[in-house]
Amino acid sequence: MNSTTAANNYGPIFVLGAARSGTTIVSSALEKMTGFRSLGEGHIWPLVLALSRLSRRYYAGLAAKIDDSHQCLLFEHNSEELTAGIIQAVLDLYGIARTDFIDKTPGVEMIACTDMLSHVYKNAFFIFVKRGPIATVRSKLKKFPDVEFSDHCLDWVNCLNAWDDIKQHVSNRYYEINHADLVERPETIATELAEQLGYEPHAASQFVREITVNTQVERTSADHSVNDNDVANTEWDEKQKLVFLRICEGAAAKFGFDIFGNSSGAGKIGKIALFFPMRESEEAYVVNRNAFCYPVSHGFQLCPNSSGEGVLALHFKDVCLKGRRHVSLTVRREFLHGPDVMLRIAIVETTDGSIRNVVEELIDTITPKKIAFAIDRAAEIVDIEIGVHILGHSNNHYATIIINSPTISESVSSPA
């Protein structure tokens, strides 16, 4: 190992994320900090995972067709043993049995390999780099102009959802980086990474130096005439903007990315979650005070949290600490059999933490006909327009209700 730092606890290091999210910058900085060799974009493991899945299907299909598996040479080894043989052949063929390397293959296919890689390399470490959807899609369009606009949007959404699903399998062996933080606080990221990877603190300076050079180049070459936090001010045509909002708005809210220009100081972004008991195949409708009905979906299944509750997240574009406000919504829950079900409301996230956990208590009740809830010390909401977005990934669906608003005034001032 070329680094003069202390021996590391982890290796290899896999830098994951959507294309154009910052994986190259992070990989380059890690190479300087660790002394590991960089494989660049290896693109090996998605193929190995595909072969493993094909192997399992082939074994299962063949077993159903033949009478005596003992007469078949293939069954001298099972599917898992065959996959292990393929993996060992790959390690030997490409010379990657050693663990002192960095791979930065981007995309959802590589993210899907995380669980497999955690077993192939017992000390593997995973770094997920995420970048705002506007900046990512703009960069992807510039780099890959022949790819459909909607495909760029879907790739961003799918990468974030895939990582959100799989990171639980490597709970103590990953670190997440927001691309914006590489510019704003590279020292903090470098210090945390050096500590978690087992390097001495001074190793962080090499990471910071590389990040600073690369982000300065990126800033110099960037087009500052557009806003990476406000879809309205992008260079895209109206059709593209609508496609972007349809695909990315829900995930942007879910993962805390501003796409309405709110980061300029107009307000804070907050997220308020409603929790209530769920059952499969629920059907819910959200109705505002003017009785405009927005179907969440037909046969919609709420995404369960760790307590087995259904979660519906309301993301507020502007959240102000301006005294008590009451917001009224109506939810028809036809699956409910009892007259009342307790509702818990909690402010679970803000960009700056200013109102985190202001409210975390049981408030009011929910009936099949109505829900009214109070938000204590928070939420001035800018008009009452409610947009519902469904994101499908794996076997889960996520619903995000976006409430945009400059004034709450008379339309939503108290529960009905």
Beta strands, then each sheet from edge to edge (+ up, - down):
strand 1: 13-16
strand 2: 37-38
strand 3: 101-103
strand 4: 125-130
strand 5: 174-178
strand 6: 270-277
strand 7: 284-287
strand 8: 293-297
strand 9: 303-304
strand 10: 309-316
strand 11: 325-333
strand 12: 341-350
strand 13: 360-366
strand 14: 371-375
strand 15: 386-393
strand 16: 396-403
sheet 1: 2+ 3+ 1+ 4+ 5+
sheet 2: 9+ 10- 6+ 12- 13+
sheet 3: 8+ 7- 11+ 14-
sheet 4: 9+ 10- 16- 15+
end
